[in-house]
Amino acid sequence: AGHQVSRARLMLLDREYVHPGGSPDLTRLFVLLDLTEKARALVPTILRRLEEMRPVVEASEVPAVANGAQCLVPYRCPFFGHCHAGGPEHPVTDLPRLKPKQLAELCAIGVDDIRHIPPQFPGLTPLQRRAYEAVKMDAAFREPAVVDALAAIPLPAHFVDFETFAPAVPIYPGTRPFEQVPFQWSDHVLAADGTVGHREFLHDEDVDPREAFARSLLAATEDAASLVVYSSFESEVLTVLANQLPHLAPALHDRRKRIVDLLPIVRDHCYHPRLRGSFSIKTVLPAFVPALGYDDLVIRNGLTASLSHAALIDPMVDPVRRAEVRAQLLAYCGRDTEAMVALYRVLGAPMKPFGTAAAGIWSGS
């Protein structure tokens, strides 16, 4: 562009900065990295690549490049969906935790559909092998061990889910840039007699929510034999809260010790062709429990929930709109814990073999 660059420096938010309260200290909030020498060393490579790119950009047709390992390295290409449109029904890229080396090996033998992988192909992990069997049989796969794993969860079991927001510039004392601040929880309680109750909390005031969040959660889960979650997120939030609220730390650590994570139980023992390599609860729930999902909700993911919370606590937002957002947030977080209870019951039910198929294939859903 005609500018002579003398130095190249990158300014970042310092993740080690702990906000003391009040206005952030801008002299400590940021860290400055000098990348001049690294940038200068890359100049010849960048200039060469730019020259290679020009003919591609100027061409009237898309270059004929076969899909392969480069589609996933160093990350999933943003044009992945475009280049793989119209491909096989179950592309090998739907294998969970597929590594570039595995993809290259499958491409080398001309396999692009999971169902066409040779039965004795040596490169599949146990997780990928379960996916292969489920897709090939076009049926849900559930190992008997999942029934025992779920039955071992002590009751009463509290199925809990948290919602948080993570401001780039910390707002509350003791927090760091991008640190998760919890503002909502949902708790579906499964009693020993099989009955289910529900409790919830949503902080809707423009003040620090951490104390109220922690105290209400501790009171609600005092009798919990286990806290059932889906992923390690809730455990991480409790750990951070314990550091920020030392007067509640013993109780928060106690709750953390009672956590049982459903995600590895599902991932290590179950698969459904509809998962397409993903074990997100948003994918797992409608696959195994078709009657329940997230399509009927306005808020359908954690990011939208986080952003919606800003409108909930903004006094300038119309009260009617704030009431709508509140209802939407409660519905979303409640669905997450309802989903866990549903998965617990469906996947923990007695096995129902599917015809003469291998053990673990069953006809439900």
C-alpha positions as CSV (number, residue, x, y, z in Angstrom):
1,A,0.0,0.0,0.0
2,G,3.0,2.3,-0.2
3,H,3.7,2.5,3.6
4,Q,7.1,1.9,5.0
5,V,6.7,-0.3,8.1
6,S,9.4,0.2,10.7
7,R,8.0,-1.9,13.6
8,A,5.3,-4.6,14.0
9,R,3.7,-4.9,17.4
10,L,0.7,-6.7,18.7
11,M,-1.4,-5.3,21.5
12,L,-3.4,-7.9,23.5
13,L,-5.6,-8.0,26.6
14,D,-3.4,-9.4,29.4
15,R,-5.1,-12.5,30.7
16,E,-3.1,-12.1,33.9
17,Y,-4.6,-8.7,34.7
18,V,-7.0,-8.9,37.7
19,H,-9.5,-6.1,37.9
20,P,-9.3,-4.3,41.3
21,G,-12.7,-2.6,40.8
22,G,-13.7,0.8,39.4
23,S,-12.3,1.9,36.1
24,P,-9.8,-0.6,34.5
25,D,-6.1,0.3,34.7
26,L,-5.3,0.7,31.0
27,T,-1.6,0.6,31.7
28,R,-2.0,-3.0,33.0
29,L,-5.0,-4.2,31.0
30,F,-2.9,-4.6,27.8
31,V,0.3,-6.2,27.0
32,L,2.4,-5.2,24.0
33,L,4.4,-7.8,22.0
34,D,7.1,-6.8,19.5
35,L,6.9,-9.2,16.5
36,T,9.1,-7.2,14.2
37,E,11.8,-9.8,13.6
38,K,9.2,-12.6,13.2
39,A,7.3,-10.5,10.7
40,R,10.4,-9.5,8.8
41,A,11.5,-13.1,8.5
42,L,8.1,-14.0,6.9
43,V,8.2,-11.3,4.2
44,P,9.8,-13.4,1.5
45,T,7.3,-16.2,2.0
46,I,4.4,-13.8,2.0
47,L,5.5,-12.1,-1.2
48,R,5.9,-15.5,-2.9
49,R,2.4,-16.7,-1.8
50,L,0.8,-13.5,-2.9
51,E,2.2,-14.0,-6.4
52,E,0.8,-17.6,-6.3
53,M,-2.6,-16.4,-5.3
54,R,-3.0,-13.8,-8.0
55,P,-3.7,-16.3,-10.9
56,V,-6.2,-18.1,-8.7
57,V,-8.1,-14.9,-7.9
58,E,-8.0,-13.7,-11.5
59,A,-9.2,-17.1,-12.9
60,S,-12.8,-17.4,-14.1
61,E,-13.2,-21.0,-12.8
62,V,-12.7,-22.6,-9.4
63,P,-9.3,-24.5,-9.4
64,A,-9.6,-28.3,-9.6
65,V,-8.2,-29.4,-6.3
66,A,-9.4,-32.7,-4.8
67,N,-10.7,-32.7,-1.2
68,G,-8.2,-34.2,1.2
69,A,-6.3,-33.8,4.4
70,Q,-5.6,-30.1,3.6
71,C,-9.4,-29.5,4.2
72,L,-8.7,-30.0,8.0
73,V,-5.1,-28.7,8.4
74,P,-4.3,-26.5,10.2
75,Y,-8.0,-26.1,10.9
76,R,-11.3,-26.9,9.2
77,C,-11.4,-24.8,6.0
78,P,-14.2,-22.1,6.0
79,F,-15.1,-23.4,2.5
80,F,-15.5,-27.0,3.7
81,G,-19.3,-27.1,3.2
82,H,-19.0,-25.6,-0.2
83,C,-16.4,-28.1,-1.5
84,H,-18.1,-31.1,0.1
85,A,-21.7,-30.2,-1.1
86,G,-23.3,-33.0,-3.0
87,G,-20.9,-35.6,-1.7
88,P,-21.6,-38.9,0.0
89,E,-24.4,-39.2,2.5
90,H,-21.9,-40.1,5.3
91,P,-18.6,-38.6,4.4
92,V,-15.5,-39.9,6.2
93,T,-15.0,-36.4,7.6
94,D,-18.0,-37.1,9.8
95,L,-15.9,-39.6,11.8
96,P,-15.4,-38.2,15.3
97,R,-11.9,-36.9,16.1
98,L,-10.7,-37.6,12.6
99,K,-7.0,-36.8,12.2
100,P,-5.5,-35.5,8.9
101,K,-3.3,-38.6,8.7
102,Q,-6.4,-40.9,8.8
103,L,-8.1,-38.8,6.2
104,A,-5.1,-39.0,4.0
105,E,-5.0,-42.8,4.3
106,L,-8.7,-43.1,3.5
107,C,-8.4,-40.8,0.5
108,A,-5.4,-42.8,-0.7
109,I,-7.5,-45.9,-1.0
110,G,-10.4,-44.0,-2.6
111,V,-12.8,-44.1,0.4
112,D,-15.0,-41.0,0.9
113,D,-18.0,-42.6,2.6
114,I,-17.9,-44.1,6.1
115,R,-20.0,-47.1,5.0
116,H,-17.3,-48.0,2.4
117,I,-14.4,-48.2,4.9
118,P,-12.9,-51.7,4.7
119,P,-14.0,-53.7,7.7
120,Q,-10.3,-54.5,8.6
121,F,-9.1,-50.9,8.1
122,P,-6.5,-50.6,10.9
123,G,-6.6,-46.9,11.5
124,L,-9.9,-46.4,13.4
125,T,-10.0,-45.7,17.2
126,P,-12.7,-47.4,19.3
127,L,-14.8,-44.3,19.1
128,Q,-14.5,-44.2,15.4
129,R,-15.2,-47.9,15.2
130,R,-18.5,-47.3,17.0
131,A,-19.4,-44.6,14.6
132,Y,-18.6,-46.9,11.7
133,E,-20.7,-49.7,13.0
134,A,-23.7,-47.4,13.7
135,V,-23.5,-45.7,10.3
136,K,-23.1,-49.0,8.5
137,M,-26.1,-50.6,10.3
138,D,-28.0,-47.3,10.0
139,A,-29.0,-47.7,13.7
140,A,-28.2,-46.3,17.1
141,F,-25.3,-48.0,18.8
142,R,-25.3,-48.4,22.6
143,E,-22.9,-50.5,24.5
144,P,-24.3,-52.4,27.6
145,A,-21.7,-50.6,29.8
146,V,-23.6,-47.3,29.4
147,V,-26.6,-48.8,31.4
148,D,-24.3,-49.7,34.3
149,A,-22.5,-46.3,34.1
150,L,-25.7,-44.4,34.4
151,A,-27.2,-46.7,37.0
152,A,-24.1,-46.0,39.2
153,I,-24.9,-42.3,39.4
154,P,-26.1,-41.7,43.0
155,L,-29.6,-40.3,43.7
156,P,-30.9,-37.8,44.3
157,A,-29.2,-36.6,41.1
158,H,-29.2,-32.8,40.3
159,F,-28.9,-32.2,36.6
160,V,-27.4,-28.8,36.4
161,D,-26.4,-26.3,33.7
162,F,-24.9,-22.8,33.9
163,E,-25.0,-19.8,31.7
164,T,-22.3,-17.2,31.7
165,F,-21.0,-14.1,30.0
166,A,-17.3,-13.3,29.5
167,P,-16.5,-9.6,29.0
168,A,-13.3,-8.8,27.2
169,V,-12.7,-5.9,29.6
170,P,-13.5,-7.2,33.2
171,I,-16.3,-5.5,35.0
172,Y,-16.3,-7.0,38.5
173,P,-13.5,-7.0,41.1
174,G,-11.3,-10.1,41.0
175,T,-12.1,-11.0,37.4
176,R,-9.8,-11.2,34.4
177,P,-10.3,-10.5,30.7
178,F,-12.6,-13.0,29.1
179,E,-13.3,-14.8,32.4
180,Q,-16.7,-16.5,32.7
181,V,-19.1,-14.8,35.0
182,P,-22.1,-17.0,35.8
183,F,-25.6,-15.5,35.9
184,Q,-28.0,-18.4,35.5
185,W,-28.5,-22.0,36.5
186,S,-31.1,-24.7,36.0
187,D,-31.5,-27.8,38.1
188,H,-33.7,-30.8,37.3
189,V,-33.7,-33.1,40.3
190,L,-34.2,-36.8,39.9
191,A,-35.2,-38.4,43.2
192,A,-34.7,-42.0,44.2
193,D,-38.4,-42.7,43.6
194,G,-38.1,-41.6,40.0
195,T,-39.9,-38.2,40.4
196,V,-38.4,-35.1,38.8
197,G,-38.5,-31.6,40.2
198,H,-37.1,-28.4,38.7
199,R,-35.4,-25.3,40.2
200,E,-33.8,-22.3,38.5
201,F,-32.1,-19.0,39.1
202,L,-31.6,-16.1,36.8
203,H,-29.9,-12.9,37.8
204,D,-31.5,-9.9,36.1
205,E,-30.0,-6.9,37.8
206,D,-27.1,-4.8,36.6
207,V,-24.9,-5.7,39.5
208,D,-22.3,-8.5,40.2
209,P,-24.2,-11.8,40.0
210,R,-21.6,-14.1,41.4
211,E,-22.6,-14.1,45.1
212,A,-26.3,-14.5,44.4
213,F,-25.6,-17.2,41.9
214,A,-23.3,-19.2,44.2
215,R,-25.5,-18.9,47.3
216,S,-28.7,-19.9,45.5
217,L,-26.9,-22.9,43.8
218,L,-25.4,-24.1,47.1
219,A,-28.8,-23.9,48.8
220,A,-30.6,-25.8,46.0
221,T,-28.0,-28.6,45.8
222,E,-27.4,-29.2,49.5
223,D,-29.0,-32.6,49.4
224,A,-27.5,-33.7,46.0
225,A,-25.8,-37.0,46.0
226,S,-24.5,-36.1,42.6
227,L,-24.4,-33.1,40.3
228,V,-24.8,-34.3,36.7
229,V,-23.4,-32.1,33.9
230,Y,-22.7,-32.3,30.2
231,S,-19.0,-31.3,29.7
232,S,-16.4,-30.0,32.1
233,F,-17.7,-26.4,31.9
234,E,-19.7,-26.4,35.1
235,S,-16.7,-27.8,37.1
236,E,-14.5,-25.0,35.7
237,V,-17.0,-22.3,36.7
238,L,-17.2,-23.7,40.2
239,T,-13.4,-23.7,40.5
240,V,-13.2,-20.1,39.4
241,L,-16.0,-19.1,41.7
242,A,-14.2,-20.7,44.6
243,N,-11.1,-18.6,44.0
244,Q,-13.2,-15.4,43.7
245,L,-15.4,-16.1,46.7
246,P,-13.1,-17.6,49.3
247,H,-15.8,-17.5,52.0
248,L,-17.9,-19.9,49.9
249,A,-14.9,-22.0,48.6
250,P,-15.3,-25.1,50.9
251,A,-19.0,-25.5,49.8
252,L,-18.2,-24.8,46.1
253,H,-15.4,-27.4,46.1
254,D,-17.7,-29.8,47.8
255,R,-20.3,-29.5,45.0
256,R,-17.5,-29.8,42.4
257,K,-16.5,-33.2,44.0
258,R,-20.0,-34.5,43.4
259,I,-20.0,-33.8,39.7
260,V,-20.7,-36.6,37.2
261,D,-20.1,-35.7,33.5
262,L,-22.5,-37.3,31.1
263,L,-20.5,-36.3,28.0
264,P,-17.7,-39.0,28.3
265,I,-20.3,-41.6,29.2
266,V,-22.2,-40.9,26.0
267,R,-19.1,-40.5,23.9
268,D,-17.5,-43.7,25.2
269,H,-20.5,-46.0,24.8
270,C,-23.0,-44.6,22.3
271,Y,-23.3,-43.4,18.7
272,H,-26.1,-42.5,16.3
273,P,-25.7,-41.8,12.5
274,R,-27.4,-38.4,13.0
275,L,-24.5,-37.2,15.3
276,R,-22.2,-36.8,12.3
277,G,-19.1,-36.8,14.5
278,S,-20.5,-34.3,17.0
279,F,-21.2,-35.0,20.7
280,S,-22.7,-31.6,21.5
281,I,-25.9,-32.0,23.5
282,K,-27.7,-30.0,20.8
283,T,-26.9,-32.9,18.4
284,V,-27.1,-35.8,20.8
285,L,-30.5,-34.9,22.2
286,P,-32.6,-35.0,19.0
287,A,-30.7,-38.0,17.8
288,F,-31.6,-40.2,20.8
289,V,-34.7,-38.4,22.0
290,P,-36.5,-37.3,18.7
291,A,-39.4,-35.8,20.6
292,L,-37.2,-33.3,22.3
293,G,-34.8,-30.7,20.8
294,Y,-34.1,-27.0,20.6
295,D,-35.8,-26.0,17.4
296,D,-38.9,-24.7,19.3
297,L,-36.8,-22.2,21.3
298,V,-35.8,-18.6,20.5
299,I,-32.5,-19.0,22.3
300,R,-30.8,-22.2,21.1
301,N,-27.1,-21.9,22.2
302,G,-24.9,-20.5,24.9
303,L,-23.5,-17.6,22.9
304,T,-27.0,-16.2,22.2
305,A,-27.9,-16.7,25.9
306,S,-24.8,-14.7,26.9
307,L,-25.6,-11.9,24.5
308,S,-29.3,-11.9,25.5
309,H,-28.3,-11.4,29.1
310,A,-27.0,-7.9,28.2
311,A,-30.5,-6.9,27.2
312,L,-32.0,-8.4,30.3
313,I,-29.9,-6.2,32.7
314,D,-30.1,-3.0,30.6
315,P,-32.5,-0.6,32.3
316,M,-32.9,1.3,29.0
317,V,-34.5,-1.8,27.4
318,D,-38.3,-1.8,27.3
319,P,-39.7,-3.8,30.2
320,V,-41.9,-5.9,27.9
321,R,-38.8,-6.8,25.9
322,R,-36.9,-7.6,29.1
323,A,-39.7,-9.9,30.2
324,E,-39.5,-11.7,26.9
325,V,-35.8,-12.2,27.1
326,R,-36.1,-13.5,30.7
327,A,-38.6,-16.1,29.6
328,Q,-36.4,-17.1,26.7
329,L,-33.4,-17.5,28.9
330,L,-35.3,-19.6,31.4
331,A,-36.6,-21.8,28.6
332,Y,-33.2,-22.4,27.1
333,C,-31.3,-23.2,30.3
334,G,-34.2,-25.4,31.5
335,R,-34.1,-27.3,28.2
336,D,-30.4,-28.2,28.8
337,T,-31.1,-29.9,32.1
338,E,-34.3,-31.5,30.9
339,A,-32.2,-32.8,28.0
340,M,-29.8,-34.5,30.4
341,V,-32.6,-36.2,32.3
342,A,-34.1,-37.5,29.0
343,L,-30.8,-38.8,27.8
344,Y,-30.2,-40.5,31.2
345,R,-33.5,-42.3,31.0
346,V,-33.3,-43.3,27.3
347,L,-29.7,-44.4,27.3
348,G,-30.0,-46.1,30.7
349,A,-33.0,-48.1,29.8
350,P,-32.6,-52.0,29.5
351,M,-31.0,-53.0,26.2
352,K,-33.3,-53.9,23.3
353,P,-31.3,-55.9,20.7
354,F,-32.0,-55.1,17.1
355,G,-32.7,-58.4,15.2
356,T,-29.5,-60.4,14.9
357,A,-27.2,-57.4,14.8
358,A,-24.1,-57.1,17.0
359,A,-24.7,-56.4,20.7
360,G,-25.3,-52.7,21.2
361,I,-27.4,-52.0,18.1
362,W,-31.0,-51.3,19.2
363,S,-34.1,-50.2,17.4
364,G,-35.2,-47.3,19.6
365,S,-35.3,-43.8,17.9
